Amino acid sequence: MKINQAEIVISAVGPDQYPKAPMPELALSGRSNVGKSSFINKILNRKQLARTSQKPGKTQTLNFYLINEAFHFVDVPGYGFAKVSKAERAAWGRMMETYFQEREQLQAVVQLIDMRHSPTSDDVMMYEWLKHLEIPVILIATKADKIPKGKHQKHLKEIKNKLNYDSEDYLIPFSAETAQGKEEAWKAIRSFL
């Protein structure tokens, strides 16, 4: 997909701040440190649109990115990050729950999982919750370049088994370094627009 325009339009903490436009939205979810910002920057061909950080847990709001004046990517706070207070984590949880359960524009969730490791209990819980809410999921297995190509299938099988993967969802190995999986990711995203 040719990206002519991509910009962050608002960082929201509640429904009253969400963009009013009725355009489709895809939420980006994943454990802190899984490479969400790198995914956003690579897929949109932008160097620093989403700020990458060495410190996990940087995203603390729902960040709405307007793409080609046609749809939004919504970057949600990373889960599984321990260095914030329980109260803060609970507030993020409520903010995300409200968004996932009530936002009519939400078409699918892009859930990022680190391909190098077995999915965490937080990854499993998030995937199960999205399936419970009947939200389609595009699973992006990040950091694929860190694993020899010959071992990709083994790692993908591990992800499928651990998540109790629904074959109607997508599972795409992806690398922000080499752009592996970029075309497949766009194909999956376009199917929800």
N, C-alpha and C positions, 0 to 999 in steps of 0.2 A: 504494500500500500504506500502511495506517495504521501508523505506528510508535508503539507504546505504551511500548517500553523499548529503550534502546540504551546500552550501557556497555562500556568497555574492561575485559576480565577478566584479561588477562595480556600482558606483553611477553616473548616467548620467544626464546631463541637456539638451542634444540635440542629434539628430539622428547620428551625427558623432561619438558619444561615445557608441551607442548601440552595444551589442554583434553582431558579423557578422554571427554567426551560424544560419542556417535556422530552428532551432528547435521551437516547439510550445511554446507560452507564454500565461499565465493567469495573468491579472492585478488584484491587490487588491486595492480596493477603499473604502473610507468611511469617515465619519466625523472625525475630530480630536477627539481623546479620545474615539473612539468606540471599541477599542481593537484589532486593526489590528496586532500589534506586538505580542500580546498574542495568537491570532489566528495562526499566522505563526509559532510561537514556539511550540504550542500544536500540530498542524497538522503535523509538521516535527519531532516531538519528540526531540526537542532541547530546552535547558533551556534559552539560551541567544543569539541565532542567530540573531534575530531581537531585538534590544534594546528597552525595554519598558521604558516609562518615565512618571513621574507625570505631566510634562509640555506638554500639547497638542501642536501639530504643529512641532514636532521634525523632521519628515521626510520632507526634502526640495528638494530632488532630486528623480529621478526614480531609485530605488534600485533593481538591477537584481540579483536574487538568482538562482543559477544553482542547479537543483535537479536531482540526479541519472544520471548525464551526459545526460539527456534525454529531459528536458524542463526547462523553466524559470518561476518563480513567479516574478512579477514586482510590487513592493510596490510603490504606487504613493502618493504624498503629500495629507494629509487629507484636506478635504474642510470644510468650515464653521468656520474656526478659526480666531478670531477677532484680536489677538494680533500681527499681522504683518501689515506692511504698505500696502497701496493700490497698490503701485508700485510692491512690492514683490508678493502680491496676483495675480496681473495681469501677472507677469512673470511666476508664477506657472501655471496659467491658460493656457498661450500660450504653455508652455512646455507639459502639459497634452493633450491639444488639438492636437498638432502635433503628439504625440504618438498615441492617440486613433484613429485619422483619417488616419494616414499614415502607421502604422506598420503592415506589412502583416503577421507577425508571431502571432499577437494577435488573440487568438481563442475565448476568453470569458473574462468577467470581474466578479470577485468575489466582490460584493458590500456588505459591512457590515453595518448593521443597528442595533442600540441598541433596543433590544426587549422590554425594560422596558417603552419606550416612543413612542408616535406616531411619524412617520417619519417627519423630519424637512423639511422646504421648500427646503433646499440644497439637502437633500436625494431625494426628489421628482424630482428636477431639474436634478440631476445626472442620475437618472433612466430614465427619459424621454429622455435625451440627448443620452444615450446609446441605447435606443430603436430607436430613430431617426437615429442613425448611423448603426442600424441593427446588433448590437453586442449582442450576447447571454449573459444573466446575471444569475449568481448564487447568490441569496440573502441569506446571512448568518445573522440570527437574533441572535446577540451576547448577552451574560450575561443572558442566559436562566435560569441559576441556581438561579438568584435573584427573579424569579417569581414562585409562587406555580404552580406545574404541572397542576392543575385543571383550571388555568387561561391562559394556553399557547394558546389554540385555539382562545380565545377572542383577545389576543394581535396579533396573526398572522393574524386574520381577519382584524384587524385595519390597519396593515401594507399593506395587499392586497388592501383594499379599498382606502387608502390614496395614494398609488402608481399607482392605476389603473393597477394592476398586470396582466402581460401577463402569462397565464397558461402554456405556453411553457417553461417558466423559472423555476428554482428551488427556493424553499423557505425552508430553513433548520434552525430550532432552534439549537443553539450551545452554549456550555459553555467551556471556556478554563480551568475552575476549575475542572469540572467533566468529561470532554471529551465527553459529550452528543453531538451527531450530527457529531462526527468526521468521522465515517464510511460513513454516508450519504454524507458528504462533499467530501470525497475522491471518492465516486461513481460518484458524479456529475462532479468532476474535471476530472476523468479518461475518461468520455464521450467526452471530448474535446481534448484528447491527441492522 
